[in-house]
Amino acid sequence: MKTVTSTSREEVAKKFPVGPSVSITLSFNPKMNKSATLQQSIAKAVESTEIELLRNHCDDMGMLVIQKMKLLFQHLNYNTYKKSVALFVSPFFEKLLYLDFEVERSITISESFKVRDLLSARKPLPGYLVLFISEKEGHMYQASEHKFTRIATITPVAPRASLTKSPVPVSTPYSSIDGDPLAQQFLERIDRAVTANVGVHHIPIIVVGPQKTIARFRQLTRHEAMVVQYIPLEQEQLTVAKLKQFVGPLVQDWEAMREEYLLNRIAVAQKTGRLATGIQLVREQVMKGKGKLLVIEACFPSSTNCNDGDSALYRAIGHYSKYSYIQDGVDEVIEKLLETGAEVEIVPDGLLSGHEHIALIL
């Protein structure tokens, strides 16, 4: 039997055109937006896409894509808590993804696309958390380029009188540190407040305060992976303006801070045995339904572009039918993680050279 070469496949594609592929990303979040508003936004996106398809693909393939696109949008789930939707459709497939992150509105019509292109449509991260700790109180701020808002204040609990001669030790998930037990309880309360907020925001944390206080907090916090910087500042009280002034230089290079934040999370996961690296191990874990954060270099997989990577696995699973919206093994991994609500982050080439260019936190 004659083997079909890449050249002959191209010739077949010319004789039997695949037709246009459409990808659309839209903000959704039906629990926070009125249905009428969402339907109006969807109608505008459908209209814009239909006009473009009719202009450049006014044939059976183009009309089929328009029909399938409209049908997908008619069956959106308005009971979901997801923030955005992504639609992929061609004459041969259709797919609708519900996403946990906000996206910019985008419409792309081309011959093919990659699932990872969704990540470029994401809106920028909401910012970072600043935690100011003194012996008297703790303040937590959600910050970004345009705002600096206090979201929590934590104060020590006053000791209560006891009829017993000595208090009964209370078991906590924190490691014991030397010093005043009331001070430790206070720092534990602050860390629990951090837990309540990082579960919502998933963003870097900057800790500011007197050297001794933040050193003790560093010993017991369960959020080592989230903290990108500890800034010693020997002041028990600090205005918001002053705090912004001290933190400002650190966040001017946001990309460097983001990379450090991701590397911190990878390092802590590696210490605790919750890290998979290399496309083969990463894919195995994802297919088992595991994975909270995927970090991948922009050029990966690099069997053709960068001369590196797991080329054997790429040859085995990385080439998919041109009729599928999944074009390589990494796209498949990204899609499955996005469907489960996991985080996916793209970093510059070389940043994960010590982790085979792709890392998954379990």
N, C-alpha and C positions, 0 to 999 in steps of 0.2 A: 504494500500500500504506500502510495506517495505521501511523504510528510509535507504538511502545509507549512511553508516558511513564512517569516514575517512579511516578506515582499508579496507573496501570494495572498496573504490575509488582507493587505492593503488594497490589492486589486479587487478582492471580493467586496470589501467595504465600499469601493467606488461604484461597483455594479449594484450593490444592495445597501444603500445609505441607511445609517442607523437612525438618523433624524435628530432633532434638537433635544438637549437635556436642559431642564430648568431647575434651578434651586432658588428658593425664596426663604428668607428669614424675617420673622416679624415678632415684635413684642406681643405678648398675649395676656397672661395673668388674669383669668376671668374672675378670680375672687377679689381682685382689687379694681377692676374696670367694668363699666357697664357693657352689657351685651351689645347694645346698639352702637356704642363707640367702637367696639372691636369689629363688628360686622362692617362698619363703614371703612375702617382701615383695611380690612381684608378685601372688600369690594374694590378699593382703589388699587391695591396690589394686583388683583386679578385683571382689572381693566388695563393697567400699564403693561402687564405681561402679555395679554392677549393682543394688544396693538402691535407690540414688538414682534410677536410670533407671526402675525398676519402679514407684517411688512417684509419679513425675511424668510418665512417658512410657510408660505400660503399653499400647502399641499396636504395630502392625506395624513402624513406624519405630524405636521404642525397642528392640524385640526384634532387629531387623536390626543396630542399632549394637552391641548386646551380643555378638551372634555374631561380628561383624567384629573387635571389640576382642579377644575371646578368641583368635581365629585369629591375629591379629598377634602377641600375646604368646607363642603357641605356637611361633612361628618366629623368636624372638630369636637373634641370633648370639652364642654364648657363647665364641667365639674372638677377639672384638674386644678392642682395648686401650682403647676409649673408656670414659669415666668415668660417663656418664649416658645415659638414653634419653628421648625425647619421642615420645608417640603422639598422633596426630590422627585422629579417625574420625567420620564422619557416615554417613547412609544412602547418600551419593553418592561418597564418597572415603575413602581411608585412607592414612596416611603414618606411617612410623617413622623418626625421626632419631636417630643416634648422636652424642653430643656430647663434646667434649674438656674440658668443665668440670663441676664438681660442681654439683648442683642440690638444692634443697629438694623434698621430696615434695609434689606438688600435684595436685589433681583439679578440673577445671573443666567444668561442663556448661552450655552456653548455646546461643544460636542461631548464633553465629559467634565467631571469635577471630582474633588476629593472631599471626604467627610471632614478632614482637618481644616478645610476652608471655613467651617463654622466658627472656629476659634478666632479667626480674624474679624468676624462680625460681632464678637462680644463687645459690650460696652466696657470701658476701663474699670478696673477694680475700684470699689467704693472708697479706698483709702487705707488707713492704718489706725491702730489703737495706741493711745498714749496713756500710760499708767504712772501717775505721780504718787509716791508712797512716802509718808513721813511717820514719825512715831505716834502722831495724834490722829491721822486720818489718811484715807486713800481716795484718789479721784481718778475716774476713767473717762477718757475723751475719745470720741470717734472723730477722726480728722481726715481732711482731704485738701486739695488745692484751694478750695473756696470756703471751707467751713472747719470749725473746731468746737465741737459740741460736747458738753459734759453729759454722759449717759448713766453714770453711777457714782455714788459717794458711799464710802465704807468707813465706819467708825468703830473703835474698840468697844467691846461689851464690858460694862462695869462689873467688877467682881461682886458676887453675892455672898452674904454672910452664911456660914454653915455651922450647924450644931456639932458636926463631927470635928475631931481634932485635925484630921488630914483629908484632903479631897480624894475621891476615888478616881484613879487615872481613867481617862476616856480614850478608847482606841480610835484612831483616825487613819486614813490612807496615806498620811504624810509621814515623811521621815522625821525623827526627833532631832532637834538642833539645840545646842547649848544656849542657856540664857533664860530670860523671863518666860514662863509658860503662857502668861497672858499675851505677851508680844507674839509668841508663836501662834496662838489662837487667832489673833488679829490678822496676821499674815495669811493664815489658812483661809480666813473669811474673804480676804482680798482675792486669793487664788480661785476660790469657788465663784466669785463674781466674774473673774476672767473666764472661767469655764462657761458660764451662762451666756457670755457675749461672743466668744470665739466660735461657739457652736452655730451662731447666726451669721457672723461676718466672715470667718475664715480669712483673716488678713493679718499682716505683720503687727507685732507689738513692740513698742519702745518703752522701756522702764526708766523712770527718772526719780531720784531721791538721794538722801544721804548715803554715803558709801556703806556704812555698817548695815543700814536697813535694807538696801537693795541686795547686799551680799547675802543676808539671811533669807531674803525672799528667793534669791536664786538657788539656794540650797534645797528649798522645799517645793518650789513650783512644779506643777505637772505640765507646764506649757513651755518647756525649754525650747522645743522645736519652733515655737511661734515668735520667740523674742529675737529680734535682729540686733538690738543694741541696749546696753545698760549705761545710762549716763549719770555718773556721780555728781550730786549737787547738794552742798551742805546748807540746805534751807528747809525749814519746817513748813513754811507757807510760801506759795508762789502764785502770782496772778496768771491768768490765761495768756496775757500778752507776753509776759516773761517766758512762760513755758514754750510758747510758739517760737520765741526767739532762740531758745536753746535747741529745740528740735529741728528748726528750719534747715540748717546746713546739711543735716543727715539725710533729709528726704528730697533734697534738690535733685539728686541723681536717683530717681525712682526706680529705674531699671536695675541698677546695681543693688538696691535694697531688695527688690523682688527676687533677684537671683540668689542673694544671700539667704533670704527667707526660705526659698525652696531647698537650697543646699543644707540648711539647718534641719529641715524636716526629713530629708533623706538620711542625714548622718544619724539622727536620733532613731529613725526606723531601722537603720542598719545595726545599731547597738542592741536593739531589742528584738532582732530577728524577724522584722516585719517588712523586709525589702526583697524584691525580685528584680534582677537586672538581666539585660540581654533579651532580645525579642522572643526567643524560644521560651524561656521561663516566664516572661511577662505574659505571653499569649496563653500558656498553660493555666496560669492563675486566673486570668480574665475569663477563660472559658469555663472555669469552675464557679464563676460568679463572684470572685474576689477582686479587691482593689478599691482604694479610697482616693488615691492621687496618682496620676500618671504624669511623669515629667519626661519630655522627649526633645531631642535636638531638632532644629528646624530642617536640617538636611537629611534626617534619617527617615526611611531606610536609604542607604547610600550605595547600593550595589552598582549603580551606574553613575551617580553624581560625584560621590566623594571618595570612592575607592576604599570603602571600609564597611563595617557592619557584619551582620550575620548573613552573608551572601547565600549560603547553602539553604537556609530556611526561606530566605527571600525567593529563591528559585522554586522552592517547593510549594509555598503558599502565597507568594506575593503577586502572582499574575492571575488576574481574574478575567472572566468574559467581558468583552467590551459592551455587552448588553446589560451588565450589572452596574449599579451605582457604587459598589465596592470595588476599588481598583487595586488595592494591595493589602497585605496582612495587617499593616499598622492601621489603615483606615478601619478595618474590621474591629480591631481592638478598641480604637477610639469610640466608634459607634456604640459598642456594647457598654463601655464605661459611661458614656453620656446618657444612655437609656436608664442606667441604674442611679444616676444623680452624682456620680463620682466627679472629682476635679480632673481636668486635663490642662497641662501647661506646656507651652513651647518655649524653649530656651535657645540661646545662640549655640552654634556648632562648637564643639570642643569642651563645653562646660561639664558634660557628663562623660568625658573620656575615660574616667576611672570606673564608670558603671556601664560600659558597653553601649553608651549613647542613648539608653532608654532605661528608666527606673520606675518601678511600681511600688507604692507604699500600700501594704495590705491592712 
